[in-house]
Amino acid sequence: MNATAGVARQNSYNLINHIVTSSLDAEAKNNLLLSSSGKQSTMREGKAFLVNHPVLKKDFGKALLKLRDAKNYESLGAVELEYQKQIDMICDMKETEITKEKKTLCLYTLQNLIFGLKDHKIEGEKTNTYTPKIAQDHYQMLLKGSSEGLDWDKLNSSVYTNEFQDESNPTLANWKFLDARLIRSNMDKINDKTNRFSSSPLNDSHFFEEVQPTPAEQNNLYHDDKGLVQCWNNAELYNTEDKVIAKCLNKMYASYDKVYNFSDIINQDWDSKEASIKRTVGIQNLWNFVKNSVTTEKNPEVDHAKIDGIVKGLLRLGVEIGHQQQNQNMAQAINQKGEERTI
């Protein structure tokens, strides 16, 4: 990170601290918050609405206070929790309490504030390694679901909703909300194998369509000269932001022991506490590794969607590699048994 970016983040921290503790009236605080955010107009509008709403402003102010008082990057978990509580409350609000357009605006703002915690600077602390909890839960759900034979793409798309959109705002017209409740619901149904077909979003049998590769397709996992990664199951090309996945892979393999172990992330032992801890740490390390890999001096604050796309691409690649290794091990075991019978 360059010196200019560091100063900018420090100034942002000082401004938030000054605004929240100052004796300025509500309107003045609101104007200062908006001018210091540096966010696009939609985010500024969302913050303005939250600050001035008679019901929502109290909890939004509580989140800002926790952000100001955070002593280390682990403390940002409490801030995310406050944001998520407010998201849940807004989701439950009726149309008589908040219009659909304002609900969409608030959810967009709060969710992006959660994703933006990765760029927050705490005075005296080193590099921010905070990984949003909602992202961790999302990845855990994808890994667990894929280990149970669920279709990755369909499972992933099932936790996004286009219910909260605003056609009058170009930023919100096609925005998809990542629903933490759907993530939790999916995970519960995946774990409850006897009842996972009972209700949406896992009620459709197509989630359990298991696509098996042909022998020729099994070897169709490669890195070509364009930096693309191809998977056998649907011939999908991961081309997230100009070769960055391939570049991340190169960096990851170059510092393999320092980054994480693929087996820790795709470990099939979901009942083991030790494996669960390793998987959680592995996901956090991978997320931060990708964030650091795509961060440059010219662009010190990378959009969450870019990081998320690469992380999911790498996790899926790890799952594919794991499946291939599993198939190879099974084939080897069968061959060994056949050889034993002939002896």
C-alpha positions as CSV (number, residue, x, y, z in Angstrom):
1,M,0.0,0.0,0.0
2,N,1.4,3.4,-0.9
3,A,1.8,6.3,1.5
4,T,-1.0,8.3,0.0
5,A,-3.6,5.5,0.5
6,G,-2.4,5.1,4.1
7,V,-2.9,8.8,4.8
8,A,-6.3,8.8,3.2
9,R,-7.5,5.9,5.3
10,Q,-6.0,7.4,8.5
11,N,-7.8,10.7,7.7
12,S,-11.0,8.8,7.1
13,Y,-10.7,7.2,10.6
14,N,-10.0,10.6,12.2
15,L,-13.0,12.1,10.5
16,I,-15.4,9.3,11.7
17,N,-14.0,9.7,15.2
18,H,-14.5,13.4,15.1
19,I,-18.0,13.3,13.6
20,V,-19.4,10.8,16.0
21,T,-18.0,12.5,19.2
22,S,-18.6,16.1,18.1
23,S,-21.3,18.3,19.4
24,L,-22.5,19.2,15.9
25,D,-26.2,18.9,15.2
26,A,-27.5,15.9,13.3
27,E,-27.6,17.6,9.9
28,A,-24.0,18.7,10.2
29,K,-22.9,15.2,11.2
30,N,-24.8,13.8,8.3
31,N,-23.1,16.1,5.8
32,L,-19.7,15.3,7.2
33,L,-20.3,11.6,7.1
34,L,-21.4,11.7,3.5
35,S,-18.5,13.9,2.4
36,S,-15.9,11.7,4.1
37,S,-17.3,8.4,2.7
38,G,-15.8,8.7,-0.8
39,K,-18.5,6.2,-1.9
40,Q,-20.6,6.5,-5.1
41,S,-23.8,8.5,-5.0
42,T,-25.9,5.5,-4.2
43,M,-23.9,4.7,-1.1
44,R,-24.1,8.4,0.0
45,E,-27.8,8.4,-0.5
46,G,-28.2,5.2,1.5
47,K,-26.1,6.5,4.4
48,A,-28.1,9.7,4.4
49,F,-31.3,7.8,4.7
50,L,-30.0,5.6,7.5
51,V,-28.7,8.5,9.5
52,N,-31.9,10.4,9.3
53,H,-34.5,7.6,9.6
54,P,-36.4,7.8,12.9
55,V,-36.0,4.0,13.6
56,L,-32.9,3.0,11.7
57,K,-30.6,5.8,12.8
58,K,-30.1,4.5,16.3
59,D,-28.7,1.1,15.2
60,F,-26.7,2.6,12.4
61,G,-25.2,5.0,14.9
62,K,-24.4,2.1,17.1
63,A,-22.5,0.4,14.3
64,L,-20.5,3.6,13.6
65,L,-19.6,3.8,17.3
66,K,-18.3,0.2,17.3
67,L,-16.4,0.9,14.1
68,R,-14.8,4.0,15.7
69,D,-14.0,2.1,18.9
70,A,-12.6,-1.0,17.2
71,K,-9.2,-1.8,18.8
72,N,-8.1,-4.4,16.4
73,Y,-9.3,-6.1,13.2
74,E,-10.9,-8.9,15.0
75,S,-13.2,-6.2,16.5
76,L,-14.7,-5.6,13.1
77,G,-16.7,-8.8,13.6
78,A,-18.9,-6.9,16.1
79,V,-19.4,-4.1,13.5
80,E,-20.4,-6.6,10.8
81,L,-22.9,-8.2,13.3
82,E,-24.5,-4.8,13.9
83,Y,-24.8,-4.2,10.2
84,Q,-26.3,-7.7,9.7
85,K,-28.8,-7.2,12.5
86,Q,-29.9,-4.0,10.8
87,I,-30.2,-5.8,7.4
88,D,-32.4,-8.5,9.0
89,M,-34.6,-5.9,10.6
90,I,-35.0,-4.0,7.3
91,C,-35.8,-7.2,5.4
92,D,-38.7,-7.7,7.9
93,M,-40.0,-4.2,7.6
94,K,-43.4,-3.9,5.9
95,E,-44.2,-1.6,3.0
96,T,-46.0,0.7,5.4
97,E,-42.7,1.2,7.3
98,I,-40.4,1.6,4.3
99,T,-40.8,1.7,0.6
100,K,-39.4,-1.1,-1.6
101,E,-36.9,1.4,-3.2
102,K,-35.6,2.6,0.2
103,K,-35.4,-0.9,1.5
104,T,-33.2,-1.8,-1.6
105,L,-31.1,1.3,-1.0
106,C,-30.5,0.4,2.7
107,L,-29.7,-3.2,2.0
108,Y,-27.3,-2.3,-0.8
109,T,-25.6,0.3,1.5
110,L,-25.3,-2.0,4.5
111,Q,-24.1,-5.0,2.6
112,N,-21.4,-2.9,0.9
113,L,-20.4,-1.5,4.2
114,I,-19.8,-5.0,5.4
115,F,-17.7,-5.8,2.4
116,G,-15.9,-2.5,2.9
117,L,-14.7,-3.5,6.3
118,K,-11.7,-5.1,4.6
119,D,-10.4,-1.6,3.8
120,H,-10.9,0.0,7.2
121,K,-7.8,1.3,8.9
122,I,-7.4,1.0,12.7
123,E,-4.8,3.4,14.2
124,G,-1.7,1.5,15.3
125,E,-2.7,-1.8,13.8
126,K,-1.0,-3.6,10.9
127,T,-2.5,-5.0,7.8
128,N,-6.2,-5.5,7.8
129,T,-6.9,-9.3,7.5
130,Y,-10.6,-9.2,8.3
131,T,-12.6,-11.6,6.3
132,P,-16.4,-10.8,6.2
133,K,-18.3,-13.5,8.1
134,I,-21.0,-13.6,5.4
135,A,-18.4,-14.5,2.8
136,Q,-16.9,-17.2,5.0
137,D,-20.4,-18.8,5.6
138,H,-21.1,-18.6,1.9
139,Y,-17.9,-20.5,1.0
140,Q,-18.4,-23.0,3.7
141,M,-21.9,-23.7,2.3
142,L,-20.6,-24.1,-1.2
143,L,-17.9,-26.5,-0.1
144,K,-20.2,-28.6,2.1
145,G,-22.9,-28.7,-0.5
146,S,-20.5,-29.8,-3.3
147,S,-19.2,-32.5,-1.0
148,E,-22.8,-33.8,-0.7
149,G,-23.2,-33.9,-4.5
150,L,-25.0,-30.5,-4.9
151,D,-24.5,-28.6,-8.1
152,W,-22.1,-25.7,-7.4
153,D,-23.7,-23.1,-9.7
154,K,-27.3,-23.8,-8.6
155,L,-26.4,-23.8,-5.0
156,N,-24.4,-20.5,-5.3
157,S,-27.2,-18.8,-7.2
158,S,-29.8,-19.9,-4.7
159,V,-28.5,-17.5,-2.0
160,Y,-28.7,-14.4,-4.2
161,T,-32.1,-12.7,-4.7
162,N,-33.2,-10.0,-7.1
163,E,-36.2,-9.2,-4.9
164,F,-34.5,-6.0,-3.8
165,Q,-33.9,-4.0,-7.0
166,D,-34.8,-0.5,-8.1
167,E,-35.2,0.0,-11.8
168,S,-35.1,3.8,-11.4
169,N,-31.5,3.6,-10.1
170,P,-29.0,2.1,-12.6
171,T,-26.8,0.9,-9.8
172,L,-29.6,-1.1,-8.2
173,A,-31.6,-2.1,-11.3
174,N,-29.8,-5.5,-11.6
175,W,-28.2,-5.8,-8.2
176,K,-28.5,-9.1,-6.4
177,F,-28.6,-9.2,-2.7
178,L,-26.6,-11.9,-0.9
179,D,-29.0,-13.2,1.7
180,A,-27.3,-14.5,4.9
181,R,-30.6,-16.1,5.9
182,L,-30.6,-18.2,2.7
183,I,-27.0,-19.2,3.4
184,R,-27.9,-20.4,6.9
185,S,-31.1,-22.1,5.7
186,N,-29.2,-23.9,2.9
187,M,-26.5,-25.1,5.4
188,D,-29.2,-26.4,7.8
189,K,-30.9,-28.3,5.0
190,I,-27.6,-29.7,3.7
191,N,-26.8,-30.9,7.3
192,D,-30.3,-32.3,7.7
193,K,-30.2,-34.9,5.0
194,T,-33.5,-36.4,6.0
195,N,-35.4,-33.2,5.5
196,R,-33.5,-31.2,2.9
197,F,-36.1,-31.6,0.2
198,S,-38.9,-30.3,2.3
199,S,-38.7,-26.6,1.5
200,S,-37.0,-24.1,-0.7
201,P,-34.3,-23.3,-1.8
202,L,-33.1,-26.9,-1.7
203,N,-36.4,-28.6,-2.5
204,D,-35.6,-29.2,-6.2
205,S,-33.9,-32.4,-7.0
206,H,-31.8,-30.7,-9.6
207,F,-29.5,-29.5,-6.8
208,F,-28.4,-33.1,-6.5
209,E,-27.7,-33.7,-10.2
210,E,-24.2,-35.2,-10.1
211,V,-22.3,-34.7,-13.4
212,Q,-19.6,-37.3,-13.9
213,P,-16.7,-36.6,-16.3
214,T,-15.8,-38.8,-19.2
215,P,-12.2,-40.1,-19.2
216,A,-11.2,-37.5,-21.8
217,E,-12.8,-34.7,-19.7
218,Q,-11.0,-35.7,-16.6
219,N,-7.8,-34.3,-18.0
220,N,-9.4,-31.1,-19.2
221,L,-8.3,-29.0,-16.3
222,Y,-5.6,-26.6,-17.4
223,H,-4.1,-23.2,-17.5
224,D,-3.8,-21.9,-21.1
225,D,-1.8,-19.1,-22.5
226,K,-4.7,-16.7,-21.9
227,G,-4.8,-17.3,-18.2
228,L,-8.0,-19.3,-18.2
229,V,-9.0,-22.1,-16.0
230,Q,-11.4,-24.7,-17.5
231,C,-13.4,-27.2,-15.5
232,W,-14.6,-30.5,-16.9
233,N,-18.1,-30.4,-15.4
234,N,-19.6,-27.6,-17.5
235,A,-16.7,-26.4,-19.6
236,E,-16.9,-23.1,-17.8
237,L,-14.1,-20.6,-18.3
238,Y,-13.1,-18.7,-15.2
239,N,-11.8,-15.4,-16.7
240,T,-12.3,-13.1,-13.8
241,E,-10.7,-9.7,-14.5
242,D,-8.0,-10.4,-17.0
243,K,-6.0,-13.5,-16.0
244,V,-6.0,-12.7,-12.3
245,I,-7.0,-16.3,-11.3
246,A,-4.0,-17.7,-13.1
247,K,-1.8,-15.0,-11.6
248,C,-3.1,-15.8,-8.1
249,L,-2.5,-19.5,-8.7
250,N,1.1,-18.8,-9.7
251,K,1.6,-16.7,-6.6
252,M,-0.2,-19.2,-4.4
253,Y,2.0,-22.1,-5.6
254,A,5.1,-20.0,-5.2
255,S,4.4,-19.5,-1.5
256,Y,2.4,-22.6,-0.9
257,D,3.4,-23.3,2.6
258,K,2.8,-19.7,3.7
259,V,-0.6,-19.4,2.2
260,Y,-2.8,-22.4,2.9
261,N,-3.3,-26.1,2.0
262,F,-6.0,-27.0,-0.4
263,S,-6.7,-30.2,1.6
264,D,-7.5,-28.1,4.6
265,I,-10.3,-26.3,2.7
266,I,-11.9,-29.2,0.9
267,N,-11.4,-31.7,3.7
268,Q,-14.4,-34.0,3.7
269,D,-14.5,-34.6,7.4
270,W,-17.2,-32.1,8.3
271,D,-17.8,-33.6,11.8
272,S,-14.2,-33.0,12.9
273,K,-13.7,-29.8,15.0
274,E,-10.0,-29.8,14.0
275,A,-10.8,-30.1,10.3
276,S,-13.4,-27.3,10.7
277,I,-10.9,-25.0,12.3
278,K,-8.4,-25.7,9.5
279,R,-11.0,-25.1,6.8
280,T,-12.0,-21.8,8.4
281,V,-8.5,-20.6,8.7
282,G,-7.8,-21.8,5.2
283,I,-10.7,-19.8,3.8
284,Q,-9.6,-16.7,5.6
285,N,-6.1,-17.1,4.4
286,L,-7.2,-17.7,0.8
287,W,-9.5,-14.7,0.9
288,N,-6.8,-12.4,2.2
289,F,-4.2,-13.9,-0.2
290,V,-6.5,-13.1,-3.1
291,K,-7.1,-9.6,-1.8
292,N,-3.4,-8.9,-1.4
293,S,-2.7,-10.4,-4.8
294,V,-5.1,-8.1,-6.7
295,T,-4.3,-5.0,-4.7
296,T,-2.0,-2.5,-6.3
297,E,-0.7,0.9,-5.5
298,K,-3.0,2.4,-8.1
299,N,-6.0,0.5,-6.8
300,P,-5.4,-0.1,-3.1
301,E,-9.1,-0.8,-2.3
302,V,-10.3,-3.6,-4.6
303,D,-14.1,-4.2,-5.0
304,H,-15.4,-7.2,-3.1
305,A,-17.1,-8.7,-6.1
306,K,-13.7,-9.1,-7.8
307,I,-12.2,-10.8,-4.7
308,D,-15.3,-13.0,-4.3
309,G,-15.3,-14.1,-7.9
310,I,-11.6,-15.2,-7.7
311,V,-12.0,-16.9,-4.3
312,K,-14.9,-18.9,-5.5
313,G,-13.1,-19.8,-8.7
314,L,-10.1,-21.1,-6.7
315,L,-12.3,-23.0,-4.3
316,R,-14.1,-24.6,-7.1
317,L,-10.9,-25.4,-8.8
318,G,-9.8,-27.0,-5.5
319,V,-13.0,-29.1,-5.4
320,E,-12.4,-30.3,-9.0
321,I,-8.9,-31.2,-8.2
322,G,-10.1,-33.0,-5.0
323,H,-12.7,-34.9,-7.0
324,Q,-10.1,-35.9,-9.6
325,Q,-7.7,-37.1,-6.9
326,Q,-10.5,-39.0,-5.2
327,N,-11.3,-40.7,-8.5
328,Q,-7.7,-41.5,-9.2
329,N,-7.3,-43.0,-5.7
330,M,-10.4,-45.1,-6.1
331,A,-9.2,-46.3,-9.5
332,Q,-5.8,-47.2,-8.1
333,A,-7.5,-49.1,-5.2
334,I,-9.6,-51.1,-7.6
335,N,-6.6,-51.9,-9.8
336,Q,-4.6,-53.0,-6.7
337,K,-7.5,-55.3,-5.6
338,G,-7.6,-56.7,-9.1
339,E,-3.9,-57.4,-9.1
340,E,-4.2,-59.1,-5.7
341,R,-6.9,-61.4,-7.0
342,T,-4.7,-62.5,-9.8
343,I,-1.7,-63.4,-7.6
